Amino acid sequence: MKKTTAFVVTASLASFALIGFSPTDSAHAMTKTAVEQSVPQGPKTALNHIYKLAHKGQMPYYAEGLKMGVQTKKDVHHKLGNPYPETGQSSFDIYHAEMGNPGFAFHYDTKGKIDEIRYFGTNVEKETNIGGMTPSLLKKQLGQADSVSTIPQTKEKKYVYRTGDYELEFIVGHDPDVNQQELTVLHINLVKAHS
């Protein structure tokens, strides 16, 4: 019985080596299991969680605790690991959604502190997360938006909800992966409230 157990453990370790598992992977990758278990199922639950944290200048899941205007780029990298390499077209640190884990992007002010957090939801089962958030759900859960505008370049709608010192911007459009007819949230921005 002991030889069988030793063989199984050895084979498992060899399998990890073959598929490229490394204990030195980034913090972003290392938190995936915990994140997968903590992402609430259902757009209503996710929306309420995001709205509650926005009052504190934070976003949910593995980005929770990274507060706008307080934490720095160095803090983000320490907590989440290295972002995906920049393409030169974005001034954001990007952490892609993968394997059911949510994606985020962070922008920094001239002092290196977080001044915007974008939440992209998950790529798997989108309809259980932001892909299931519609303008009618926003209105039902959060009330009338403080403002609604159209983004000229993309023709998407931006629904803005003030949350104390911050604003949540829900970018709404058509996501063919979720529903081709109904408008859904494509991503959510958390920014400092405009005076």
Backbone bond lengths (Angstrom), bond angles and torsions (degrees), N, CA, C in turn:
res aa  C-N    CA-C-N  psi(-1)  N-CA   C-N-CA  omega(-1)  CA-C   N-CA-C  phi
1 M - - - 1.450 - - 1.532 111.56 -
2 K 1.344 117.43 -38.33 1.459 120.78 -179.78 1.528 110.78 -67.27
3 K 1.338 117.75 -37.32 1.460 120.76 179.45 1.522 110.62 -64.96
4 T 1.331 117.90 -38.65 1.463 121.68 179.12 1.522 110.39 -63.66
5 T 1.333 116.76 -44.38 1.460 121.15 179.25 1.519 110.36 -62.94
6 A 1.315 117.87 -44.07 1.464 121.53 179.47 1.525 110.27 -62.27
7 F 1.328 117.39 -40.53 1.459 121.25 179.15 1.528 111.10 -63.64
8 V 1.339 116.58 -43.94 1.464 121.13 -179.74 1.525 110.51 -63.09
9 V 1.329 117.73 -44.22 1.463 121.35 179.11 1.525 109.93 -63.34
10 T 1.339 117.45 -44.87 1.459 121.51 179.84 1.523 110.40 -63.09
11 A 1.318 117.62 -43.63 1.459 121.27 178.92 1.521 111.38 -64.26
12 S 1.335 116.57 -38.30 1.463 120.14 178.71 1.523 110.93 -65.01
13 L 1.321 117.32 -43.96 1.464 121.24 178.89 1.523 110.54 -64.26
14 A 1.324 117.27 -39.94 1.466 121.17 177.76 1.528 110.01 -63.65
15 S 1.326 117.32 -39.55 1.467 121.01 178.90 1.523 110.64 -62.74
16 F 1.345 117.28 -42.88 1.458 120.27 178.04 1.523 110.61 -60.00
17 A 1.341 116.70 -41.30 1.463 120.69 179.90 1.523 110.39 -64.38
18 L 1.325 117.36 -39.76 1.459 120.90 -178.63 1.525 112.65 -67.83
19 I 1.334 117.39 -34.82 1.466 118.65 -178.30 1.522 112.32 -91.59
20 G 1.316 116.64 5.28 1.454 119.79 172.71 1.511 115.00 88.50
21 F 1.316 118.95 19.61 1.455 120.11 177.44 1.514 108.50 -70.79
22 S 1.290 115.93 135.56 1.453 119.95 178.77 1.516 108.70 -142.40
23 P 1.336 117.27 132.22 1.457 118.61 178.39 1.518 112.72 -68.03
24 T 1.334 117.83 -5.87 1.458 119.94 179.33 1.523 111.96 -97.19
25 D 1.342 118.47 12.94 1.464 120.74 176.91 1.522 109.72 -58.56
26 S 1.321 116.85 161.76 1.461 121.06 -176.75 1.528 111.71 -62.54
27 A 1.322 115.22 160.44 1.467 120.26 177.32 1.515 109.97 -59.79
28 H 1.332 116.50 -34.77 1.472 121.63 177.83 1.520 109.71 -56.27
29 A 1.312 117.26 -48.34 1.463 121.12 -179.11 1.523 111.19 -70.03
30 M 1.291 117.26 -34.81 1.457 120.87 -175.65 1.526 112.00 -69.53
31 T 1.318 117.96 -23.60 1.465 119.78 -176.78 1.520 112.57 -90.36
32 K 1.316 118.28 -0.29 1.456 120.61 -172.62 1.518 114.07 -58.41
33 T 1.327 118.20 -44.32 1.458 119.89 -177.42 1.522 110.74 -60.85
34 A 1.317 116.28 -45.66 1.466 119.59 179.24 1.524 110.91 -65.11
35 V 1.324 116.71 -38.22 1.458 120.21 -179.56 1.514 110.30 -66.31
36 E 1.334 116.56 -45.43 1.463 119.62 -179.37 1.522 110.77 -54.91
37 Q 1.321 116.53 -38.19 1.454 120.40 -178.20 1.528 111.74 -76.78
38 S 1.350 117.68 -21.59 1.456 119.51 -174.27 1.530 113.84 -99.59
39 V 1.334 118.83 -8.85 1.457 120.20 179.40 1.521 108.16 -73.55
40 P 1.345 117.51 115.12 1.460 119.20 -177.68 1.524 111.38 -64.20
41 Q 1.298 115.56 143.62 1.457 120.47 177.81 1.515 108.67 -89.51
42 G 1.298 115.14 130.15 1.452 121.26 177.99 1.505 111.67 109.15
43 P 1.329 116.91 132.72 1.461 120.58 -177.82 1.526 113.53 -64.05
44 K 1.319 118.03 -34.11 1.468 121.11 -179.78 1.531 110.18 -64.75
45 T 1.326 117.01 -46.08 1.465 121.26 179.38 1.526 110.53 -64.14
46 A 1.337 116.56 -44.39 1.466 120.65 179.23 1.526 110.77 -62.05
47 L 1.331 117.11 -44.02 1.465 121.75 -179.75 1.527 111.02 -60.67
48 N 1.303 117.25 -46.75 1.466 120.94 179.83 1.523 111.78 -62.15
49 H 1.331 116.42 -39.58 1.473 121.49 179.31 1.534 110.19 -65.67
50 I 1.317 116.69 -44.71 1.467 121.58 179.73 1.526 110.60 -63.49
51 Y 1.317 117.16 -44.56 1.458 121.82 -178.51 1.532 111.11 -63.40
52 K 1.321 116.23 -42.47 1.471 120.77 -179.99 1.535 110.91 -61.81
53 L 1.331 117.10 -46.22 1.465 120.56 -179.02 1.526 112.49 -70.17
54 A 1.329 117.27 -28.20 1.467 120.56 -179.58 1.526 111.43 -60.75
55 H 1.318 118.07 -29.88 1.464 121.31 176.69 1.524 111.87 -63.30
56 K 1.323 116.66 -22.50 1.468 122.40 178.97 1.532 111.86 -98.28
57 G 1.337 117.18 1.42 1.456 120.28 -178.26 1.516 112.68 76.64
58 Q 1.347 116.19 28.68 1.462 120.83 -177.33 1.521 110.74 -130.03
59 M 1.318 114.59 163.30 1.457 122.09 172.75 1.531 107.28 -116.73
60 P 1.322 117.48 165.82 1.469 120.14 -171.91 1.531 115.01 -84.36
61 Y 1.324 112.83 -177.61 1.462 124.58 172.65 1.523 110.42 64.58
62 Y 1.308 119.45 -137.04 1.456 117.80 -173.41 1.525 112.52 -72.29
63 A 1.334 119.33 -7.57 1.465 121.79 175.07 1.534 111.53 -88.36
64 E 1.328 117.27 -9.24 1.462 120.07 -178.64 1.521 109.84 -60.08
65 G 1.320 115.77 136.30 1.462 121.16 -178.11 1.526 112.12 99.57
66 L 1.314 117.45 -14.62 1.464 121.91 176.06 1.525 107.29 -93.15
67 K 1.327 115.55 99.64 1.463 121.15 -172.28 1.524 111.70 -95.61
68 M 1.326 113.53 137.10 1.463 119.76 177.59 1.527 110.86 -62.23
69 G 1.343 115.50 139.02 1.453 121.08 177.71 1.514 113.72 76.61
70 V 1.331 117.96 -3.06 1.470 121.68 -179.23 1.531 110.09 -119.14
71 Q 1.331 115.68 -59.67 1.456 119.27 -178.24 1.529 110.25 -77.83
72 T 1.330 114.31 154.16 1.459 121.83 -175.86 1.529 110.72 -110.12
73 K 1.309 113.91 174.58 1.462 121.25 175.86 1.531 109.63 -56.77
74 K 1.313 115.91 -41.13 1.472 120.95 179.05 1.534 110.23 -61.51
75 D 1.338 117.63 -40.94 1.465 121.75 178.18 1.527 111.04 -63.19
76 V 1.338 116.66 -42.22 1.465 121.23 178.89 1.530 109.53 -61.31
77 H 1.324 116.26 -47.63 1.468 120.26 -179.09 1.526 111.18 -64.41
78 H 1.330 116.32 -36.68 1.470 119.77 178.92 1.531 111.04 -64.79
79 K 1.334 115.94 -41.66 1.465 119.83 -177.00 1.525 112.83 -79.47
80 L 1.340 117.53 -41.26 1.463 121.28 -171.92 1.526 114.69 -105.66
81 G 1.303 116.94 -8.35 1.456 119.65 -176.69 1.514 110.03 88.39
82 N 1.315 115.69 -171.25 1.458 120.22 -179.16 1.521 110.37 -75.18
83 P 1.341 116.14 137.86 1.464 118.88 176.59 1.520 109.80 -72.60
84 Y 1.321 115.23 172.61 1.456 119.79 175.25 1.521 108.14 -65.76
85 P 1.309 117.23 148.04 1.474 119.83 -178.10 1.525 111.50 -57.44
86 E 1.322 115.36 139.91 1.465 121.06 179.55 1.513 110.27 -70.39
87 T 1.304 115.01 147.46 1.463 120.30 176.95 1.521 110.37 -98.99
88 G 1.303 116.88 -1.55 1.452 120.53 -177.31 1.525 112.48 86.76
89 Q 1.324 117.19 -6.41 1.461 121.20 -178.37 1.529 112.12 -101.13
90 S 1.314 117.32 -6.78 1.458 120.36 -175.11 1.517 109.94 -132.25
91 S 1.312 115.61 142.73 1.463 119.61 175.61 1.533 110.14 -100.43
92 F 1.330 116.83 17.10 1.454 122.87 -179.52 1.522 110.60 -103.35
93 D 1.336 115.94 147.59 1.464 121.51 165.33 1.521 105.79 -83.26
94 I 1.323 117.23 122.18 1.461 120.90 -173.28 1.519 111.06 -111.85
95 Y 1.333 114.80 131.97 1.459 124.00 174.40 1.523 106.12 -120.60
96 H 1.331 116.18 103.15 1.469 121.87 -173.96 1.522 112.50 -67.40
97 A 1.318 114.96 149.32 1.465 121.42 171.76 1.523 107.23 -74.35
98 E 1.312 116.31 131.70 1.459 119.92 178.57 1.516 110.41 -155.22
99 M 1.310 115.45 146.19 1.461 123.38 177.76 1.526 112.57 51.58
100 G 1.327 117.47 39.01 1.455 120.60 178.05 1.512 114.52 84.68
101 N 1.331 117.32 -0.90 1.459 121.23 178.56 1.518 109.98 -92.33
102 P 1.319 118.05 144.70 1.459 120.60 -177.17 1.524 113.04 -70.85
103 G 1.331 115.50 153.86 1.455 121.81 176.90 1.521 110.88 -105.86
104 F 1.324 115.88 149.14 1.462 122.60 -179.25 1.519 110.14 -139.01
105 A 1.324 115.88 160.69 1.459 122.81 169.52 1.533 107.06 -139.27
106 F 1.318 115.89 142.04 1.467 122.03 -178.92 1.520 109.28 -123.24
107 H 1.329 115.90 135.26 1.462 122.36 174.70 1.524 106.94 -117.44
108 Y 1.334 116.57 151.48 1.465 121.36 -174.47 1.524 110.86 -126.61
109 D 1.338 115.21 150.70 1.462 120.06 176.25 1.529 109.42 -81.61
110 T 1.318 116.50 -174.28 1.472 120.44 -176.64 1.531 112.44 -67.57
111 K 1.328 117.62 -18.39 1.472 121.43 177.42 1.526 111.62 -91.80
112 G 1.332 116.76 0.49 1.461 120.39 178.43 1.520 113.95 86.64
113 K 1.342 118.08 7.89 1.465 121.02 178.71 1.526 110.29 -91.29
114 I 1.333 115.64 150.32 1.469 120.73 -179.43 1.520 109.73 -60.70
115 D 1.351 117.45 127.65 1.466 119.79 175.01 1.530 112.21 -123.83
116 E 1.336 117.11 -1.84 1.465 120.67 172.55 1.522 108.56 -159.99
117 I 1.330 115.06 138.80 1.464 121.40 173.87 1.519 107.09 -125.69
118 R 1.320 115.46 129.21 1.468 120.40 176.25 1.525 108.61 -110.72
119 Y 1.325 114.83 136.91 1.461 121.79 178.89 1.518 108.38 -114.82
120 F 1.340 116.33 124.26 1.461 121.63 -176.69 1.520 113.79 -103.76
121 G 1.320 117.72 -0.20 1.456 119.75 -178.22 1.514 111.27 71.99
122 T 1.314 115.18 -159.43 1.462 120.92 -178.27 1.527 109.55 -109.57
123 N 1.313 116.46 155.69 1.465 120.77 177.14 1.520 111.78 -88.96
124 V 1.322 116.62 -17.92 1.458 121.63 -179.67 1.525 108.10 -102.54
125 E 1.311 116.72 133.33 1.466 122.04 -179.71 1.531 111.12 51.48
126 K 1.333 115.50 51.65 1.466 121.53 -177.80 1.520 112.68 -53.95
127 E 1.344 116.18 -34.78 1.466 119.39 -175.87 1.526 112.57 -64.79
128 T 1.341 118.25 -15.96 1.460 120.58 177.59 1.528 111.32 -90.00
129 N 1.325 116.71 0.45 1.456 121.40 -178.78 1.523 107.90 -130.50
130 I 1.324 119.69 -130.80 1.464 119.82 -174.69 1.522 112.63 -67.68
131 G 1.320 118.39 -25.28 1.457 120.48 177.82 1.519 113.26 -64.23
132 G 1.329 116.33 -19.31 1.460 121.11 177.02 1.521 112.80 -93.70
133 M 1.339 116.80 -1.96 1.460 121.09 177.91 1.517 108.70 -86.14
134 T 1.303 116.59 123.47 1.462 123.25 -179.80 1.527 108.76 -118.48
135 P 1.325 117.97 164.89 1.468 119.30 174.98 1.527 112.59 -55.18
136 S 1.324 117.52 -35.93 1.470 118.90 179.90 1.534 111.17 -69.35
137 L 1.340 118.16 -35.35 1.465 120.27 176.53 1.527 110.25 -67.90
138 L 1.334 117.33 -40.99 1.467 120.28 177.27 1.521 110.16 -57.01
139 K 1.338 115.94 -47.50 1.467 120.38 -178.64 1.524 111.31 -65.03
140 K 1.331 116.88 -41.94 1.464 120.73 -178.85 1.531 111.56 -65.21
141 Q 1.325 117.30 -41.84 1.471 121.18 -176.17 1.526 113.59 -85.42
142 L 1.338 116.97 -37.67 1.464 120.18 -171.65 1.520 113.68 -113.21
143 G 1.330 116.97 -7.46 1.461 120.47 -177.13 1.516 110.69 88.24
144 Q 1.325 115.12 -170.18 1.458 121.50 -179.98 1.527 109.50 -66.83
145 A 1.322 117.80 136.97 1.468 122.00 177.85 1.524 109.81 -64.13
146 D 1.328 116.68 148.85 1.465 121.09 176.62 1.522 110.67 -68.03
147 S 1.337 115.90 -29.78 1.461 120.07 173.41 1.524 109.36 -158.96
148 V 1.320 115.09 153.07 1.461 122.26 176.04 1.516 106.14 -134.33
149 S 1.334 116.39 129.99 1.458 120.40 178.76 1.527 109.14 -141.32
150 T 1.312 115.03 168.85 1.460 121.24 177.56 1.522 108.10 -108.29
151 I 1.329 115.80 134.38 1.462 121.16 176.68 1.532 106.32 -82.91
152 P 1.331 118.14 113.52 1.470 121.05 -172.26 1.538 114.53 -56.55
153 Q 1.332 117.53 -41.79 1.464 120.78 -175.67 1.522 113.05 -66.30
154 T 1.326 117.37 -35.04 1.468 120.80 -172.47 1.522 113.52 -113.52
155 K 1.319 117.03 -12.98 1.474 123.28 -175.77 1.532 112.25 65.77
156 E 1.326 116.95 13.58 1.468 120.67 175.34 1.527 108.31 -79.25
157 K 1.325 115.73 158.27 1.460 121.70 178.25 1.529 109.17 -97.24
158 K 1.335 115.21 144.92 1.468 121.22 175.88 1.518 108.14 -118.01
159 Y 1.341 115.61 114.28 1.469 122.57 176.98 1.521 106.82 -100.14
160 V 1.332 116.59 119.62 1.464 121.40 -176.48 1.527 109.67 -107.75
161 Y 1.340 114.64 129.23 1.465 122.16 175.57 1.521 108.11 -122.17
162 R 1.310 116.08 123.88 1.456 121.50 178.66 1.523 109.15 -79.19
163 T 1.328 116.02 134.38 1.471 121.79 179.34 1.528 108.20 -129.50
164 G 1.307 116.70 71.50 1.463 120.30 -178.02 1.520 110.40 72.12
165 D 1.329 117.14 -118.29 1.461 122.23 -178.57 1.526 112.87 -81.45
166 Y 1.325 116.89 -0.78 1.464 121.58 -173.95 1.520 111.03 -128.26
167 E 1.330 115.03 166.97 1.456 121.11 175.03 1.517 109.46 -131.28
168 L 1.312 114.73 139.21 1.463 121.41 171.00 1.517 106.99 -99.27
169 E 1.321 115.87 126.14 1.459 121.94 176.52 1.526 107.67 -109.41
170 F 1.313 116.54 112.29 1.463 121.76 177.91 1.527 107.28 -93.25
171 I 1.320 116.85 114.25 1.456 121.89 178.97 1.528 107.33 -91.50
172 V 1.330 115.15 117.21 1.459 121.66 -170.85 1.528 110.32 -116.70
173 G 1.332 114.83 135.07 1.456 120.65 178.67 1.519 109.92 -164.68
174 H 1.310 116.03 -161.05 1.466 121.36 179.59 1.522 109.46 -96.54
175 D 1.310 116.38 124.20 1.466 122.09 174.65 1.520 107.31 -113.10
176 P 1.339 118.25 103.92 1.457 120.56 -176.38 1.527 113.72 -62.97
177 D 1.335 116.89 -18.63 1.471 119.89 177.18 1.522 111.84 -73.29
178 V 1.335 116.91 -20.76 1.462 120.94 -177.32 1.523 111.01 -106.07
179 N 1.331 116.25 -59.29 1.463 121.04 -175.93 1.532 107.71 -159.50
180 Q 1.294 117.04 121.12 1.460 119.52 -176.46 1.525 113.01 -76.63
181 Q 1.308 118.09 -20.95 1.459 120.45 -177.35 1.527 113.01 -93.78
182 E 1.316 116.93 -41.30 1.467 120.52 -172.48 1.527 111.47 -91.28
183 L 1.323 116.05 141.38 1.454 121.35 174.52 1.521 109.49 -72.64
184 T 1.329 115.93 136.96 1.463 121.00 178.18 1.525 109.15 -135.42
185 V 1.329 116.29 163.51 1.460 121.69 176.84 1.528 108.14 -71.38
186 L 1.328 115.77 128.26 1.454 122.00 178.94 1.526 111.35 -94.51
187 H 1.314 116.22 -39.68 1.465 121.68 171.41 1.528 109.24 -162.14
188 I 1.325 115.00 166.77 1.460 121.59 -176.37 1.524 108.30 -126.85
189 N 1.326 116.33 131.52 1.468 121.91 177.36 1.524 108.75 -107.90
190 L 1.309 116.26 138.72 1.468 122.13 171.46 1.515 106.32 -113.52
191 V 1.326 115.71 120.07 1.468 122.28 -178.22 1.516 109.72 -132.80
192 K 1.311 115.97 164.75 1.460 121.46 174.11 1.528 108.06 -67.40
193 A 1.319 117.30 137.77 1.464 121.25 -179.09 1.524 110.05 -63.98
194 H 1.325 114.97 139.26 1.457 120.25 176.37 1.512 108.88 -75.04
195 S 1.307 116.96 139.96 1.475 121.09 -178.12 1.503 112.05 -69.29
